Amino acid sequence: MRSWVIRMVAVLSVGLTGCNTRYEEVETGYKGPARTNPWLAAQRFLEDYGRQVEVLSSWRAPAETDSTWIIPSGILSNALFAKQIERWMEGGGHLICLIDHADFRDDWNLASPEAQIEPAFRAFLQDHDFTLEQTGKGEVPTSRVRHRGRDFEVEMKSSWQASGPRGVPEGISTARQGKGRLTIVTDARPFRNRWIGDKQHAALLKGLVDSGDEFGSIVFVRGATLSLWSLLTERAWPVLLGLGLVIAVWLWKNLRRFGPVETAELPSPLRGYDHHLEALGDFQWRLDRGASLLAPLREEILERGNRLMARTGRLDSDVFAVFEELVGIPRERAERAMSEPAPPDASTFTRTVSDLQLILKSLN
C-alpha cells in the first residue's frame, strides 16, 4: 500500500512539471485617492506651477478669490447654481464645463451612457450665445484643437459639438463673458488621471486655466447636490438659532437638573414615628379597648390632684369641680374621663385621652 502511494505521488509530480504556464497582465486601475478623484493628477500638475487648487464634492457658491472653475455640465441642474455662476463669471471668473466622461467614477470604469444635458444647463448656454448639439454620427474624434492662437494635439471623442458666438462646432469652444470667460469641453478624458499625460493634454489644461485674467484658486467640482441643511444654514440661520435657543430653554425648564433621581415608588408612610404610635395604639385598643393606656394617666392625675388640694387646703372639696375650674371643661366630662372603665369606640377613647392630657397639663 505504501509503495503504491509513493508511485502515485511521483507520477503526479512529473505531470505537473510538464504544464505550460502563461502570465497575463491586466490593468485594474488606480489605488488610493486617484481611484475616487479623477482630477488628482491635474490638481498636482497645476500645484507644481504654484497654483492653488481645490477639489469640491458638494456645491458652494464661487468665491471672489476663485479664478477658474472646472465642473461637469450636470452640476448646473437648477437656476440657483446658474445664477451664482453667472454673477461670478461676469466679475472675471473662468468657467470650464465638461460634457462627456465628466463623472467621478474610476478611469477604468467609464462605461457610462452619453451625457444627459439638463434643461437648466441648456438655458444657461443659450443665455450666453452657446449651443450644444449631437453630431448624429456617434463619437467624433478630435485630434487637434486651437486655443488662443496655439494648436494642441489631443485625443478626444464625443458625440457632442459645442459652438460659441462664432457659430463653429468644435470639441472645445470658448468665448468672453463680461470680464470672465466660458469654455465648453465636450470630452473630459484629456484632463483625467489616466489620460492627462498623453499627447498635449496637460499643456492644454495649463493654457485653459491661464486664459483667465485672474490669478486665483482653481476649483474642480466632482459632483454637487443641493443639500437642504446647507441651504438652511446659508439662508435661514437666524431662524435655526432662535429655534435652538427655544429648545434649550425648554429642556432646561423641564429636565431634572439637581440632586439624585427620585425613586419610582415613595417610601411607606408607616415608617414615620407618629404612624408607629398610631399602630401601637390601634393594637392596644383591639386588645382591651384602651383600659391599659388610660390607667397610668388617671393614677398620675389623682396623685397630682391630691397634692394640689392639700397645698391649697381644699381636701374636702369635690375633685371633679376642681378639675372644672382648672381646665375649663364641664364637671360631668371630667368625671367621665376619670371614671369610665373602657370607652365604647375609638372616637370616645380619643376624646377621653385628650381630656386627661389637658387635666394633667393644668396640674403641672
C-alpha positions as CSV (number, residue, x, y, z in Angstrom):
1,M,0.0,0.0,0.0
2,R,2.8,2.4,0.9
3,S,4.7,1.7,-2.3
4,W,1.6,2.4,-4.4
5,V,1.1,5.8,-2.8
6,I,4.7,6.7,-3.5
7,R,4.3,5.8,-7.1
8,M,1.2,7.9,-7.5
9,V,2.8,11.0,-5.9
10,A,5.8,10.6,-8.3
11,V,3.5,10.4,-11.4
12,L,1.5,13.5,-10.3
13,S,4.8,15.4,-9.7
14,V,6.1,14.6,-13.2
15,G,2.7,15.6,-14.7
16,L,2.6,18.9,-13.0
17,T,6.1,19.8,-14.1
18,G,5.1,19.4,-17.7
19,C,2.3,22.0,-17.6
20,N,2.6,25.2,-19.6
21,T,2.1,28.5,-17.6
22,R,1.0,31.7,-19.1
23,Y,1.1,35.1,-17.3
24,E,-1.2,37.9,-18.4
25,E,-1.1,41.5,-17.2
26,V,-4.5,43.1,-16.6
27,E,-4.9,46.7,-15.6
28,T,-7.3,47.2,-12.7
29,G,-6.9,50.9,-12.3
30,Y,-5.5,53.2,-9.6
31,K,-5.4,52.7,-5.9
32,G,-5.9,55.2,-3.1
33,P,-7.2,58.8,-3.8
34,A,-6.7,58.6,-7.5
35,R,-9.4,55.9,-7.8
36,T,-12.1,58.3,-6.4
37,N,-10.7,61.6,-7.5
38,P,-10.3,61.7,-11.3
39,W,-8.7,65.2,-11.2
40,L,-5.9,64.3,-8.7
41,A,-3.1,64.3,-11.4
42,A,-4.4,67.6,-12.8
43,Q,-4.5,69.1,-9.3
44,R,-0.9,68.1,-8.6
45,F,0.2,69.2,-12.0
46,L,-1.2,72.7,-11.5
47,E,0.1,72.9,-7.9
48,D,3.6,72.3,-9.3
49,Y,3.1,75.6,-11.2
50,G,2.3,77.4,-8.0
51,R,-1.5,77.5,-8.4
52,Q,-3.8,76.9,-5.5
53,V,-6.2,74.0,-6.4
54,E,-9.3,72.8,-4.5
55,V,-11.5,69.8,-5.2
56,L,-15.1,70.0,-4.1
57,S,-17.5,67.1,-3.5
58,S,-20.5,69.4,-2.7
59,W,-21.7,72.7,-4.1
60,R,-20.7,76.1,-2.7
61,A,-21.1,79.5,-4.3
62,P,-17.9,80.6,-6.2
63,A,-15.7,82.9,-4.2
64,E,-14.2,86.1,-5.4
65,T,-10.7,84.6,-4.9
66,D,-11.6,81.7,-7.4
67,S,-10.2,82.3,-10.9
68,T,-11.3,79.1,-12.6
69,W,-14.0,76.5,-12.0
70,I,-13.9,73.1,-13.8
71,I,-17.3,71.4,-13.5
72,P,-19.3,68.6,-15.1
73,S,-22.3,70.0,-17.1
74,G,-24.7,68.1,-14.9
75,I,-23.8,70.4,-11.9
76,L,-25.8,73.3,-13.4
77,S,-29.1,71.5,-12.9
78,N,-31.0,74.4,-11.4
79,A,-31.4,78.1,-11.7
80,L,-29.8,78.8,-8.3
81,F,-26.4,77.3,-9.3
82,A,-26.6,79.0,-12.7
83,K,-27.2,82.5,-11.2
84,Q,-24.4,82.1,-8.7
85,I,-22.0,81.0,-11.5
86,E,-23.2,83.9,-13.8
87,R,-22.5,86.6,-11.2
88,W,-19.1,85.2,-10.5
89,M,-18.3,84.8,-14.2
90,E,-19.4,88.3,-15.0
91,G,-17.0,89.5,-12.3
92,G,-13.9,87.9,-14.0
93,G,-14.2,84.1,-13.4
94,H,-13.4,81.5,-15.9
95,L,-15.9,78.6,-16.1
96,I,-14.9,75.3,-17.9
97,C,-17.8,73.0,-18.4
98,L,-17.1,69.3,-19.2
99,I,-19.7,67.3,-21.2
100,D,-18.8,63.6,-21.7
101,H,-16.9,61.4,-19.2
102,A,-17.0,64.0,-16.5
103,D,-18.4,61.9,-13.7
104,F,-16.3,60.9,-10.7
105,R,-16.0,57.1,-11.4
106,D,-12.7,55.3,-11.8
107,D,-10.9,55.8,-15.2
108,W,-11.1,52.1,-15.9
109,N,-14.8,52.0,-15.4
110,L,-16.2,54.7,-17.7
111,A,-18.7,52.5,-19.5
112,S,-21.4,55.1,-18.9
113,P,-24.2,56.3,-21.3
114,E,-23.8,59.5,-23.1
115,A,-24.2,62.7,-21.1
116,Q,-27.7,63.9,-20.4
117,I,-27.9,67.7,-20.8
118,E,-30.1,69.3,-18.2
119,P,-32.7,71.9,-19.3
120,A,-31.2,74.4,-16.9
121,F,-27.8,73.9,-18.5
122,R,-29.2,74.4,-22.0
123,A,-30.9,77.6,-20.9
124,F,-27.6,78.7,-19.3
125,L,-25.8,78.1,-22.7
126,Q,-28.4,80.0,-24.6
127,D,-28.2,83.0,-22.3
128,H,-24.5,83.2,-23.2
129,D,-24.9,82.5,-27.0
130,F,-23.6,78.9,-26.9
131,T,-25.2,75.9,-28.4
132,L,-24.6,72.2,-27.8
133,E,-25.7,69.6,-30.4
134,Q,-25.2,66.0,-31.1
135,T,-23.4,65.0,-34.3
136,G,-25.6,62.1,-35.1
137,K,-22.6,60.0,-36.2
138,G,-21.6,58.6,-32.8
139,E,-18.4,59.7,-31.1
140,V,-16.5,62.0,-33.4
141,P,-12.7,62.0,-32.8
142,T,-10.8,65.3,-32.4
143,S,-7.1,65.2,-32.8
144,R,-6.2,68.9,-32.8
145,V,-7.7,72.0,-31.1
146,R,-6.8,75.6,-31.2
147,H,-6.8,77.8,-28.2
148,R,-5.7,81.5,-28.1
149,G,-3.7,81.1,-31.3
150,R,-1.9,77.9,-30.3
151,D,-2.6,74.4,-31.6
152,F,-2.7,71.4,-29.2
153,E,-2.5,67.8,-30.2
154,V,-5.2,65.9,-28.3
155,E,-7.2,62.7,-28.3
156,M,-10.9,63.4,-27.8
157,K,-14.0,61.6,-28.8
158,S,-17.5,62.8,-28.2
159,S,-21.0,62.7,-29.8
160,W,-21.4,66.4,-28.8
161,Q,-20.2,69.5,-30.6
162,A,-20.2,72.9,-29.0
163,S,-20.3,76.2,-30.8
164,G,-19.9,79.7,-29.3
165,P,-20.7,83.1,-30.6
166,R,-18.6,82.4,-33.7
167,G,-21.0,79.6,-34.6
168,V,-18.4,76.9,-35.5
169,P,-19.0,73.5,-33.9
170,E,-15.9,72.3,-32.2
171,G,-14.7,69.9,-29.5
172,I,-13.6,72.9,-27.4
173,S,-15.4,76.2,-27.7
174,T,-14.6,79.3,-25.6
175,A,-15.7,83.0,-25.5
176,R,-15.5,86.0,-23.3
177,Q,-18.4,86.7,-21.0
178,G,-18.2,90.1,-19.4
179,K,-15.0,90.3,-17.5
180,G,-14.8,86.5,-17.4
181,R,-14.8,83.5,-19.8
182,L,-16.9,80.5,-20.6
183,T,-15.3,77.3,-22.1
184,I,-17.1,74.1,-23.2
185,V,-15.1,70.9,-23.4
186,T,-17.1,68.1,-25.0
187,D,-14.7,65.3,-23.7
188,A,-13.3,65.4,-20.2
189,R,-10.9,62.4,-20.6
190,P,-7.8,64.5,-21.6
191,F,-7.9,66.1,-18.1
192,R,-8.5,62.9,-16.1
193,N,-5.8,60.9,-14.3
194,R,-5.4,58.2,-16.9
195,W,-5.0,60.4,-20.0
196,I,-3.6,63.7,-18.8
197,G,-0.1,62.5,-19.6
198,D,-0.9,61.7,-23.2
199,K,-0.4,64.0,-26.2
200,Q,-0.6,67.6,-25.2
201,H,-3.4,67.3,-22.7
202,A,-1.6,68.8,-19.7
203,A,-0.4,71.7,-21.8
204,L,-4.0,72.3,-23.0
205,L,-5.2,72.3,-19.3
206,K,-2.5,74.8,-18.4
207,G,-3.4,77.0,-21.3
208,L,-7.1,77.0,-20.4
209,V,-6.6,77.9,-16.7
210,D,-4.1,80.6,-17.7
211,S,-6.5,82.2,-20.2
212,G,-8.4,84.0,-17.3
213,D,-7.4,87.4,-16.3
214,E,-7.4,86.5,-12.6
215,F,-4.6,84.5,-10.9
216,G,-6.6,82.9,-8.1
217,S,-7.7,79.5,-7.0
218,I,-8.6,76.7,-9.4
219,V,-11.6,74.6,-8.3
220,F,-12.5,71.1,-9.6
221,V,-16.1,70.1,-8.7
222,R,-16.5,66.3,-8.7
223,G,-20.3,66.4,-8.1
224,A,-22.8,68.5,-6.2
225,T,-26.2,68.2,-4.8
226,L,-28.3,70.9,-3.2
227,S,-28.3,69.9,0.4
228,L,-31.3,71.0,2.5
229,W,-29.1,71.5,5.5
230,S,-26.6,73.7,3.6
231,L,-29.5,75.7,2.2
232,L,-30.9,76.2,5.7
233,T,-27.6,77.2,7.3
234,E,-27.0,79.7,4.5
235,R,-30.5,81.2,4.2
236,A,-32.3,80.5,7.5
237,W,-29.6,80.5,10.1
238,P,-31.3,83.2,12.3
239,V,-34.5,81.0,12.5
240,L,-32.4,77.9,13.3
241,L,-30.6,79.9,16.0
242,G,-33.8,81.1,17.6
243,L,-35.3,77.6,17.4
244,G,-32.3,76.1,19.1
245,L,-32.5,78.7,21.9
246,V,-36.1,77.9,22.5
247,I,-35.4,74.1,22.6
248,A,-32.5,74.7,25.1
249,V,-34.7,76.8,27.4
250,W,-37.5,74.2,27.2
251,L,-35.1,71.4,28.1
252,W,-33.6,73.5,31.0
253,K,-37.1,74.1,32.3
254,N,-38.4,70.5,32.1
255,L,-35.5,68.2,32.6
256,R,-34.3,67.2,36.1
257,R,-31.1,69.1,36.9
258,F,-30.3,68.9,40.6
259,G,-29.9,66.1,43.1
260,P,-30.3,62.4,42.7
261,V,-33.1,60.9,40.6
262,E,-36.2,60.2,42.7
263,T,-37.3,56.6,43.1
264,A,-40.3,55.4,41.3
265,E,-42.1,54.3,44.5
266,L,-42.5,56.6,47.5
267,P,-41.4,55.1,50.9
268,S,-44.1,53.6,53.0
269,P,-45.8,56.1,55.4
270,L,-45.7,53.5,58.2
271,R,-42.0,54.3,58.6
272,G,-42.9,57.6,60.4
273,Y,-42.7,57.7,64.2
274,D,-46.3,59.0,64.5
275,H,-47.6,56.2,62.4
276,H,-45.7,53.7,64.7
277,L,-47.5,55.2,67.7
278,E,-50.8,55.0,65.8
279,A,-50.3,51.4,65.0
280,L,-49.3,50.7,68.7
281,G,-52.5,52.5,69.9
282,D,-54.6,50.5,67.5
283,F,-53.2,47.3,68.8
284,Q,-53.9,48.2,72.5
285,W,-57.4,49.3,71.6
286,R,-58.2,46.0,70.0
287,L,-56.6,44.2,73.0
288,D,-58.5,45.8,75.9
289,R,-60.3,48.9,74.4
290,G,-57.6,51.2,75.8
291,A,-58.0,50.5,79.6
292,S,-54.3,49.8,80.0
293,L,-53.4,53.1,78.4
294,L,-55.9,55.2,80.5
295,A,-54.9,53.7,83.9
296,P,-51.4,55.4,84.1
297,L,-52.8,58.8,83.2
298,R,-55.6,58.6,85.7
299,E,-53.2,57.5,88.6
300,E,-50.9,60.4,87.7
301,I,-53.8,62.9,87.7
302,L,-55.2,61.6,91.1
303,E,-51.8,61.9,92.7
304,R,-51.1,65.4,91.5
305,G,-54.7,66.5,92.3
306,N,-54.4,65.3,95.9
307,R,-51.1,67.2,96.4
308,L,-52.7,70.3,94.9
309,M,-55.8,70.2,97.1
310,A,-53.6,69.6,100.2
311,R,-51.4,72.6,99.4
312,T,-54.5,74.8,98.9
313,G,-56.4,73.5,101.9
314,R,-59.3,72.1,99.8
315,L,-59.2,68.4,100.8
316,D,-62.9,68.3,101.4
317,S,-63.8,69.9,98.0
318,D,-65.1,67.9,95.1
319,V,-62.1,66.9,93.0
320,F,-64.0,67.0,89.7
321,A,-65.2,70.5,90.5
322,V,-61.5,71.5,91.0
323,F,-60.7,70.0,87.6
324,E,-63.5,72.0,86.1
325,E,-62.0,75.2,87.5
326,L,-58.5,74.4,86.3
327,V,-59.2,73.1,82.8
328,G,-62.5,74.8,81.9
329,I,-64.3,71.6,80.9
330,P,-67.7,70.6,82.4
331,R,-67.6,68.6,85.6
332,E,-69.5,65.7,84.0
333,R,-67.0,65.4,81.3
334,A,-64.1,65.4,83.7
335,E,-65.8,62.8,85.8
336,R,-66.5,60.6,82.8
337,A,-62.8,60.9,81.7
338,M,-61.6,59.8,85.2
339,S,-64.1,57.0,85.8
340,E,-65.3,55.4,82.6
341,P,-63.9,51.9,82.6
342,A,-63.5,51.3,78.8
343,P,-64.6,53.7,76.1
344,P,-67.1,52.1,73.7
345,D,-65.4,53.2,70.5
346,A,-62.2,54.8,69.1
347,S,-63.6,58.4,68.9
348,T,-64.7,58.3,72.5
349,F,-61.3,56.9,73.5
350,T,-59.6,59.7,71.7
351,R,-61.7,62.4,73.4
352,T,-61.1,60.8,76.8
353,V,-57.3,60.8,76.3
354,S,-57.4,64.4,75.2
355,D,-59.3,65.4,78.3
356,L,-56.9,63.5,80.6
357,Q,-53.9,65.2,79.0
358,L,-55.5,68.7,79.5
359,I,-56.1,67.9,83.2
360,L,-52.6,66.6,83.7
361,K,-51.1,69.6,82.0
362,S,-53.1,72.0,84.2
363,L,-51.8,70.3,87.3
364,N,-48.1,70.9,86.5
